[in-house]
Amino acid sequence: MTGPLNVLVGGGTGFIGSVLCNALKTKGYGVTVISRMPGPQRISWNELLSKGLPKDTTAVVNLAGQNVMDISRRWTHGFKQNVYNSRINTTKSLAKLIDEASVKPSVFVTMSGVGAYKPDTSKEYDENSCIVEFDFFSKLCKDWERAAALKLESQSSCRIVTIRSGVVLGRTGGMIRQLYLPFYLGLGGPVGDGSQYMPWIHIDDLISLIIFAIQKPTVEGVLNGVAPYPCTNKDFSNAFGKALHRPAFIPLPSFVLNLLLNKERAVMMTEGQKVLPKKTIAAGFKYQYPDIERACKEIVSH
Ligand SMILES: NC(=O)c1ccc[n+]([C@@H]2O[C@H](COP(=O)([O-])OP(=O)(O)OC[C@H]3O[C@@H](n4cnc5c(N)ncnc54)[C@H](OP(=O)(O)O)[C@@H]3O)[C@@H](O)[C@H]2O)c1
């Protein structure tokens, strides 16, 4: 890329988005955040839709989405609709704006999740595995990925990269923020018997992967945003407990999560799939935290 490097980030105020924006600014990129809340260097979704992409936008990243694991929100039809619309509609709007822009950004990076792959105890999935709709999350992922589609003529100048992310592990948000206190108090442990896979990625690696997708012109299509060494839920709780120097033997029964979160949502923790980042590695991406022990040590070091 030549000239000014400006990235437009949907959901740039969130857990992943705020770390991404800081990393981009450190690297000299200009950053504009799309947010529902006003603020400096921000633009609202309505403003964006009426004015089009900001001038000189070289890359667009969408990280917007109603937090699925907000346990203060009941798993109602309305909440599910919000989870769905906040991802699909924002991604569709950005694809439309890219199609309409006279000067197109060179890349559009969008998110999806490993929920696209059906939980299985023996199968190994990579980016080439066939994905089918089998529950709410698999439909969400499929529609989310499809929402990023550009018109054919736009595709020749704007790459689309979709990151199917595992659980993002970082001190400032996501799953770790919810688990830190119970694990710190020695009350942590696996979910159920802990044998289910838990595809994961350290936040720093996910941010590097998004920037890698922005910078590398040969990268296109789906990349699995997961660490190269898969772990089970039990491996994670052992590693996290060990990093905190706390026992982590108290299991959280699946039925409790099913009752608290609703079975359809709890599936994200009670079941899992073995997902490998085959294409991500083949594209030349290098991980800073490839294994769960190193990732957990870094997270508790703050
Ligand atoms: N964290 C993970 O482990 C993980 C794993 C896989 C995939 N992902 C995906 O990655 C994306 C970012 O995750 P995150 O953990 O950073 O999420 P987050 O902290 O909850 O932030 C998401 C952002 O989305 C915006 N948002 C929330 N509800 C919205 C709505 N109804 N309409 C439009 N925008 C809305 C918010 O921005 P404003 O309030 O400023 O508008 C918020 O800052 C999400 O799409 C998530 O599904 C995350």
Ligand as a Chemical Component Dictionary entry (heavy atoms), coordinates in Angstrom:
data_LIG
# 
_chem_comp.id                   LIG 
_chem_comp.type                 NON-POLYMER 
_chem_comp.pdbx_formal_charge   0 
_chem_comp.three_letter_code    LIG 
# 
loop_
_chem_comp_atom.comp_id 
_chem_comp_atom.atom_id 
_chem_comp_atom.alt_atom_id 
_chem_comp_atom.type_symbol 
_chem_comp_atom.charge 
_chem_comp_atom.model_Cartn_x 
_chem_comp_atom.model_Cartn_y 
_chem_comp_atom.model_Cartn_z 
_chem_comp_atom.pdbx_ordinal 
LIG N1  N1  N 0  -14.067 -12.043 22.261 1  
LIG C1  C1  C 0  -14.067 -13.263 21.718 2  
LIG O1  O1  O 0  -13.649 -14.250 22.376 3  
LIG C2  C2  C 0  -14.549 -13.461 20.292 4  
LIG C3  C3  C 0  -14.417 -14.726 19.694 5  
LIG C4  C4  C 0  -14.851 -14.917 18.388 6  
LIG C5  C5  C 0  -15.432 -13.865 17.684 7  
LIG N2  N2  N 1  -15.556 -12.645 18.301 8  
LIG C6  C6  C 0  -16.213 -11.557 17.558 9  
LIG O2  O2  O 0  -15.353 -10.440 17.436 10 
LIG C7  C7  C 0  -16.114 -9.237  17.496 11 
LIG C8  C8  C 0  -15.523 -8.343  18.582 12 
LIG O3  O3  O 0  -15.536 -9.043  19.822 13 
LIG P1  P1  P 0  -15.242 -8.290  21.211 14 
LIG O4  O4  O 0  -14.937 -9.344  22.191 15 
LIG O5  O5  O -1 -14.284 -7.168  21.024 16 
LIG O6  O6  O 0  -16.690 -7.703  21.512 17 
LIG P2  P2  P 0  -17.153 -6.492  22.464 18 
LIG O7  O7  O 0  -16.082 -6.142  23.437 19 
LIG O8  O8  O 0  -18.478 -6.854  22.996 20 
LIG O9  O9  O 0  -17.269 -5.262  21.435 21 
LIG C9  C9  C 0  -18.096 -5.312  20.347 22 
LIG C10 C10 C 0  -18.404 -3.910  19.857 23 
LIG O10 O10 O 0  -19.548 -4.011  19.022 24 
LIG C11 C11 C 0  -20.356 -2.863  19.155 25 
LIG N3  N3  N 0  -21.748 -3.281  19.322 26 
LIG C12 C12 C 0  -22.308 -3.940  20.370 27 
LIG N4  N4  N 0  -23.620 -4.118  20.167 28 
LIG C13 C13 C 0  -23.894 -3.539  18.965 29 
LIG C14 C14 C 0  -25.071 -3.374  18.224 30 
LIG N5  N5  N 0  -26.249 -3.843  18.681 31 
LIG N6  N6  N 0  -24.985 -2.735  17.026 32 
LIG C15 C15 C 0  -23.806 -2.261  16.554 33 
LIG N7  N7  N 0  -22.649 -2.369  17.238 34 
LIG C16 C16 C 0  -22.705 -3.002  18.419 35 
LIG C17 C17 C 0  -19.899 -2.088  20.378 36 
LIG O11 O11 O 0  -19.435 -0.818  19.942 37 
LIG P3  P3  P 0  -20.203 0.569   20.316 38 
LIG O12 O12 O 0  -20.836 0.366   21.652 39 
LIG O13 O13 O 0  -19.071 1.559   20.323 40 
LIG O14 O14 O 0  -21.166 0.813   19.225 41 
LIG C18 C18 C 0  -18.757 -2.921  20.953 42 
LIG O15 O15 O 0  -17.644 -2.133  21.287 43 
LIG C19 C19 C 0  -17.563 -9.640  17.793 44 
LIG O16 O16 O 0  -18.294 -9.616  16.598 45 
LIG C20 C20 C 0  -17.436 -11.059 18.310 46 
LIG O17 O17 O 0  -18.554 -11.863 18.002 47 
LIG C21 C21 C 0  -15.120 -12.416 19.572 48 
# 
loop_
_chem_comp_bond.comp_id 
_chem_comp_bond.atom_id_1 
_chem_comp_bond.atom_id_2 
_chem_comp_bond.value_order 
_chem_comp_bond.pdbx_ordinal 
LIG N1  C1  SING 1  
LIG C1  O1  DOUB 2  
LIG C1  C2  SING 3  
LIG C2  C3  SING 4  
LIG C2  C21 DOUB 5  
LIG C3  C4  DOUB 6  
LIG C4  C5  SING 7  
LIG C5  N2  DOUB 8  
LIG N2  C6  SING 9  
LIG N2  C21 SING 10 
LIG C6  O2  SING 11 
LIG C6  C20 SING 12 
LIG O2  C7  SING 13 
LIG C7  C8  SING 14 
LIG C7  C19 SING 15 
LIG C8  O3  SING 16 
LIG O3  P1  SING 17 
LIG P1  O4  DOUB 18 
LIG P1  O5  SING 19 
LIG P1  O6  SING 20 
LIG O6  P2  SING 21 
LIG P2  O7  DOUB 22 
LIG P2  O8  SING 23 
LIG P2  O9  SING 24 
LIG O9  C9  SING 25 
LIG C9  C10 SING 26 
LIG C10 O10 SING 27 
LIG C10 C18 SING 28 
LIG O10 C11 SING 29 
LIG C11 N3  SING 30 
LIG C11 C17 SING 31 
LIG N3  C12 SING 32 
LIG N3  C16 SING 33 
LIG C12 N4  DOUB 34 
LIG N4  C13 SING 35 
LIG C13 C14 SING 36 
LIG C13 C16 DOUB 37 
LIG C14 N5  SING 38 
LIG C14 N6  DOUB 39 
LIG N6  C15 SING 40 
LIG C15 N7  DOUB 41 
LIG N7  C16 SING 42 
LIG C17 O11 SING 43 
LIG C17 C18 SING 44 
LIG O11 P3  SING 45 
LIG P3  O12 DOUB 46 
LIG P3  O13 SING 47 
LIG P3  O14 SING 48 
LIG C18 O15 SING 49 
LIG C19 O16 SING 50 
LIG C19 C20 SING 51 
LIG C20 O17 SING 52 
# 
